[in-house]
């Protein structure tokens, strides 16, 4: 873990999942940044990572009820997934940040009452939204509900009863370039 964290590139991970445990990797350099003074991992609890692309269907700690974990018979908890976001648009962010959802299922999904939440638990609740099978929908954020931090963050999708169905994360390095859309 220390070797991976010590990498000086912008993509060096600061969090690791090892055998189902989540660690925050702390690294401290000498004053001239030429030497590593110390490194240590901090155990952050169990993790249930779906894959390594920033997606996680079941990370504990935000106080929200979770959907049941995926099983071989039901590998995806919800057919509606967060697949992309523009977190750092050109110019002012309000009115130009976007989140893209897709319905991967075989039936139309009614998302009335569903919500998107940011890392600060701000919420955007859908009044009326239906996604046909295979349909993509890009939602433009007005800045009055959820906000996507340019310093890294997360986006969570919850159903009408508050169960978290999908979660994606992004880093400060990923959000650095203005105008790009991040794929999850």
Secondary structure, DSSP 4 states (H G I P E B T S, - for coil): -HHHHH--STT--SEEEETTEEEEEEEEE-TTSSSEEEEEEEEEEE--BS-SSSBBS----SS--BPPPP-SS-S-S-SEEEEEEE-S-SS--TTT-EEEEEE-SSS-EE-TT-EEEETT--EEE-SS-EE-TT-EEEEEP-SSS----TTEEEEEEE-TT--EEEEEEEEHHHH-STT--EE-
